[in-house]
Amino acid sequence: MEPMKPMEPMKPMEPMKPMKGMEPFWPKDLGDPSTSGSQNGMKYAFFPDKHRLVIERDGQLSTYDSGDHRIGGVAQADGATKSLTFTSQNGDVDLGSLKKLD
């Protein structure tokens, strides 16, 4: 019977690469949003300095004039009707109440 051979030392592991972040879905000329997120397959980004709310739904981008609202996040998203309600300093804001620009 042949004696066991010594084990080879472990090779160094490659360092982990950082995870790639989500690519922005909004137009670059809007800059960075103050808040963004997604819920039920819809994405949103809010740009307070430009008074714009950008929504991506089913691959289609829509821009809204947010008026004097300072949107802080999604208050409610109904998966069946795909309606969105956002929170602002004035309370809940239904997406249908904002002026759609495109």
Buried (B, 14 or more C-beta within 10 A) or exposed (E): EEEEEEEEEEEEEEEEEEEEEEEBBBEEEBEEBEBBEBEEEBBBBBBBEBBBBBBBBEEEEBBBEBEEBBBEEBBEBEEEEEEBBBBBEEEEBEBEEBEEEE
